[in-house]
Amino acid sequence: MSAPLLSTHGLQARYGDFQALFGIDFHVAAGEVVALIGANGAGKSTLLRSLTGLLPVARPMVQLGGEAIGGLPAHEIVRRGLAMVPEGRRLFTGMSVEDNLRVAIDQAKTLALRAAADAWTLERLYALFPILRDKRRTPVESLSGGQQQMVAIGRALLLQPRVLLCDELSLGLAPKVVREIHAALPQITAAGTAIVLVEQDVGLAQHSSQRLYCMLEGRITLQGASAAVTREAIAQAYFGGSHHAMA
């Protein structure tokens, strides 16, 4: 197996006195898609918040490219190569598609992010999602939900991430649009970008990833190769049962 690009080590996280994560060991390699599944309240979004500096955690508990980054300010974590597509998209209404994307370009310049030969540009992004070129002057609030999700993905990619965190990409979208978005994932990972995919649709999560983790009550209850994990094992991990690990 390739060396982890992003990993957690006994990760614990709290909201005040409430402990939300308990000893999470998780990893994703360059160019890999790893799915994170679990019921609402299982801790998936808390894990993403811990990775992105939105929740305080101990420095050694999160590592990116071998560097301990736990608890760093969010902008420093973005600078090191982590970007997130948030649940709900959180676009800037009253602004066009391209203006939303240029916000990310300006942020990338401010943070002095890498300008490698394979860097994401507007042109490369429009090749990934051609509809955004056609809609580039359209206010984002006038777009369909799927088109808005493409803008949110594009905005994150323009931050040149080594790891892209995607929180519920398919939520509220038509199945055809979901398939179109997930079909773009291999083009994103082709240059080595890793993807962590939080997904409620278990079948979609398995189809779109190489490995998956299931969470329950702030703990990992199942991990394994996506193609090898059975529905029975997932059901047990989703609703309770002993820990499973599969090759």
Summary of the structure (lengths in Angstrom):
residues: 247
radius of gyration: 17.5
end to end distance: 10.8
largest distance: 52.2
contacts: 806
relative contact order: 0.18
helix: 36%
strand: 26%
